[in-house]
Amino acid sequence: MTHKILILDDDSDILFFCTYVFENLGFTVISSNHCNDIIAQVESSQPDIILIDNWIPDIGGVKATQQLKATEHLKHIPVIIFSANSNLPQLAEEAGADDYLRKPFDLEELEGLALKYVKP
């Protein structure tokens, strides 16, 4: 069974890099450069894990994660917030995210964190 990851970041280089990494791990990758209609995006893609940038337009990663975690049929999906913010642990906690990843990150950090929640 192939697992799906939804990656939300407005930086096309990060989307490209993350897509490459996760496809090589055997994931099906869905990506978006915004978090508008986050509930609809997640419902249509049905990911096993979500990686979301804190500074993504329009509402940002914290509010988007809060919306997901407040939605009964979606709250079980692991959400990892990633950002260069110095207060990232507090942001992740405020968002209700399952984990966080500091930018810049290295390949092993990215793979390890995702594989902690989903085995491809």
C-alpha positions as CSV (number, residue, x, y, z in Angstrom):
1,M,0.0,0.0,0.0
2,T,1.3,3.4,-1.0
3,H,1.1,6.1,1.6
4,K,0.2,9.7,0.7
5,I,1.7,12.9,2.0
6,L,0.3,16.4,1.5
7,I,3.0,19.0,1.5
8,L,1.9,22.7,1.8
9,D,4.6,25.3,1.2
10,D,4.7,28.5,-0.9
11,D,8.4,28.0,-1.7
12,S,8.6,26.1,-5.0
13,D,12.2,24.9,-4.2
14,I,11.1,23.3,-0.9
15,L,8.1,21.7,-2.6
16,F,10.3,20.3,-5.3
17,F,12.9,19.0,-2.8
18,C,10.3,17.4,-0.5
19,T,8.4,15.8,-3.4
20,Y,11.7,14.3,-4.7
21,V,12.5,12.9,-1.2
22,F,9.1,11.4,-0.5
23,E,8.6,9.9,-4.0
24,N,12.0,8.2,-3.5
25,L,10.7,6.8,-0.2
26,G,7.6,5.4,-2.0
27,F,5.1,8.0,-1.1
28,T,2.5,9.5,-3.4
29,V,3.0,13.2,-3.0
30,I,0.3,15.9,-3.3
31,S,1.5,19.5,-2.9
32,S,0.0,22.9,-2.7
33,N,1.4,26.4,-2.4
34,H,-1.4,27.7,-0.2
35,C,-3.7,26.5,2.6
36,N,-6.9,28.1,1.4
37,D,-9.8,25.7,1.8
38,I,-7.5,23.4,3.9
39,I,-10.4,21.1,4.9
40,A,-11.4,20.6,1.2
41,Q,-7.7,20.0,0.2
42,V,-7.3,17.3,2.8
43,E,-10.7,15.7,2.1
44,S,-9.9,15.5,-1.6
45,S,-6.3,14.2,-1.2
46,Q,-6.9,11.9,1.8
47,P,-3.2,12.0,3.0
48,D,-1.7,9.8,5.6
49,I,0.5,12.6,6.8
50,I,0.6,16.4,6.3
51,L,3.7,18.6,6.2
52,I,2.8,22.3,6.4
53,D,4.8,25.5,6.4
54,N,4.0,28.0,9.1
55,W,4.2,31.0,6.7
56,I,2.0,29.6,3.9
57,P,-0.7,31.9,2.5
58,D,-3.4,32.8,3.4
59,I,-4.2,31.8,6.9
60,G,-0.8,30.2,7.8
61,G,0.2,26.8,9.2
62,V,-1.0,27.4,12.8
63,K,-4.6,28.3,11.9
64,A,-4.8,25.7,9.1
65,T,-3.6,23.0,11.6
66,Q,-6.1,24.2,14.2
67,Q,-8.9,23.8,11.6
68,L,-7.8,20.3,10.7
69,K,-7.5,19.2,14.3
70,A,-11.0,20.6,15.1
71,T,-12.5,18.5,12.3
72,E,-13.6,15.2,13.7
73,H,-12.9,13.0,10.6
74,L,-9.5,14.6,9.9
75,K,-8.0,15.2,13.3
76,H,-6.3,11.7,13.3
77,I,-4.0,12.7,10.4
78,P,-0.5,13.5,11.7
79,V,0.4,17.2,11.0
80,I,4.1,18.3,11.0
81,I,4.6,22.1,11.0
82,F,7.9,23.3,9.5
83,S,9.4,26.8,9.8
84,A,12.5,28.9,10.5
85,N,10.6,30.5,13.5
86,S,12.7,30.6,16.7
87,N,9.5,29.8,18.7
88,L,8.6,26.8,16.5
89,P,7.9,24.4,19.5
90,Q,5.4,26.9,20.9
91,L,3.8,27.4,17.5
92,A,3.4,23.7,17.0
93,E,1.8,23.3,20.4
94,E,-0.5,26.2,19.8
95,A,-1.5,24.7,16.4
96,G,-2.1,21.3,17.9
97,A,0.5,19.8,15.4
98,D,1.8,16.3,16.1
99,D,5.4,17.5,15.5
100,Y,7.6,20.2,14.0
101,L,10.7,20.5,11.9
102,R,13.0,23.5,11.9
103,K,14.1,25.0,8.6
104,P,16.7,24.6,7.3
105,F,16.5,20.9,7.8
106,D,18.6,18.1,6.4
107,L,17.5,15.1,4.5
108,E,17.7,12.6,7.4
109,E,15.7,14.9,9.7
110,L,13.0,15.2,7.1
111,E,12.8,11.5,6.3
112,G,13.1,10.5,9.9
113,L,10.3,12.7,11.1
114,A,7.9,11.6,8.4
115,L,8.7,7.9,8.8
116,K,8.1,8.2,12.6
117,Y,4.4,8.6,11.7
118,V,4.0,6.6,8.5
119,K,6.0,3.6,7.2
120,P,6.0,3.5,3.4
